[in-house]
Amino acid sequence: MTRHTSALGSMEIGSGPPHPALATLIDAYRGYDEHTLAPLRRREPATGSITVVIGFAPVRVWSPRDPGYGPGTTSSFVAGLHDGPAIVEHDGHQAGIQIDLTPLGAYTLLGLPLAEIADRVVHLDDLPGWDAGALVDRLRSAPNWSARFAHLDRILLRRREQGPVPLPEVVRCWELIRASAGRIEVTALARETGWSRRHLGARFRETLGLPPKTVARVLRFRHAIELLDGPPRGWAEIATEAGYYDQAHFNREFKVLAGCTPRAYLADRMPAGGGLVG
């Protein structure tokens, strides 16, 4: 359990690991209760996970890349893989649980091809087999975060048994992209699977939502974020270590995937991975 206080307000965060049988499918559970002195808008840069939010208070959320661009009020939603930032707003209070699913975990636990939700924010009730209202009531009435996470374990363990299994070739490609922090070429992925580039792209996109080159681009960006959040170092050094051609390439990619420059990211970031203000 951690608590943060700033000029904006305060946030309580309760974090916990999933059941061991879910460990390869879920990165983490994170419960949160945030109070701010005024309405707050935050940008969430592109990430290599699929975010499920089970909210106890309404928020406005949207993806600028969604063809139906525009804020929609909801409390519980799923954000598919994005190659750009998403926007979340609230009127001074938000609370709930965020579940960060690995892409392969999301394919199994959500029970649908992730191409259907890529670059989109979708109401949880619009996905098969979810009753967001009943789930929110159950979680809200639980005595603490640990009890809430345990209830989610039970639900997600059942969905794991019933969900689809990704093709081993897609699993292998994801593992290689992640291990290389997005620096592997699509040609090497095709050679590893024995598929053509076209077939690899179609199968990968259907399962995970974005083509392998775009997923690699996002993971390379996330590696750059880790470097920015680490000990101070020069821009050119970060760009090189993250796998960009040069600092100009690094800056261009950052603006697309975070919605701001690297320097603005450092100025706008919120505590505990809470996104960017504005």
Number of C-alpha atoms within 10 A of each C-alpha: 11 10 14 13 13 10 7 15 14 15 21 15 18 17 17 15 16 21 16 10 12 18 14 13 21 24 18 18 22 19 24 20 18 18 19 18 12 12 12 17 19 20 23 22 25 22 21 22 21 26 20 23 21 24 25 21 16 18 21 16 24 22 23 18 17 15 9 12 12 14 16 16 15 17 22 24 21 24 23 28 26 28 21 22 25 25 19 20 20 20 16 16 21 20 22 22 26 20 21 23 26 21 23 23 25 26 25 24 25 22 18 18 20 24 19 15 21 22 25 22 26 21 18 22 14 12 16 10 11 12 12 19 15 10 16 18 11 12 22 18 10 13 9 12 22 16 13 18 25 16 15 18 19 11 13 22 16 11 16 20 11 12 18 17 16 17 12 10 18 21 16 14 21 21 12 19 22 18 12 16 20 24 18 20 14 18 13 13 23 18 12 13 15 12 15 13 16 10 12 23 18 15 19 25 21 18 24 30 24 23 18 26 17 16 24 24 21 25 23 24 27 22 19 23 19 12 17 18 13 9 7 9 10 8 16 15 12 21 20 14 12 22 20 20 11 14 15 13 12 22 17 13 21 23 17 15 22 25 19 20 17 20 11 13 21 14 11 16 18 16 13 11 9 12 21 23 15 13
